[in-house]
Amino acid sequence: MNSIIDNPFAVFAVALVTQWGAAFVGDLLRRRIRPLKKDEREDFDTVLAASLTLLALIIGFSFSMAVSRYDQRKNYEEAEANAIGTQYLRADLLPAEDAAKVRQFLKTYVDQRINFYLSKDRANPEVNSDLVKAQNEVWATVVRAAAAQPSPVLALAVSGMNDVFNTQADAQAAWLNRIPTAAWALMILIAIFSNLLLGYRDRSSGSLALLVLPVIASIAFYLIADIDSPYLGVISVVPHNLMSTSQAMKP
């Protein structure tokens, strides 16, 4: 299930096929097994309207959840850029040789963070290993300088580096904060039963009308999955702030 919801195009295809299939099965049950009786239509219409309303509410809530997570990823990208830029300036507080090393490491680090946002492969071991290596080198340099000359001024440099790593951890946590799989399962299940009821209802517009709701709901599911997925799809967080910080670090 996780591999499907990570790909918005797969979500659209699965949602469209399952919903249209449910509507077709409902229509088949009505025509060949048990037609809807006249005295049952009022109650049936009430149940159908309630299920469609519930489906709309679930889609709305899920869309709101996806947007909030997308905004969170954007905010943490901005926080990362600010922390890196601040630490780059605080490097002046370190001895000249250590300051040069820290600046060079931060240039490498910000490029690695940009690659993290632009990479479509979240499990790229090369990117992860390079990032950990850059972190260890930066931290070792700052700690060594602070230990050699303990002072409140150098403590600012250590604190700034700590902020850099904390914002990076917050950003990665935000990328892992996704709409729960149970919520996706509930939404798809309600959509299937809604289309089943819609297919079972009498109509004069033909079977083509059974395709309207599946298409509309599938587009909504695609949009939710696209916004919620940090890796695939059309809508993604572009690290404009980190790119600007990287440009500002260049001579």
Helices and strands as residue ranges (DSSP letters): H 2-5, H 8-28, I 29-33, G 38-40, H 41-90, G 91-93, H 96-118, H 125-148, H 152-176, H 181-200, G 207-211, H 212-228, H 240-249
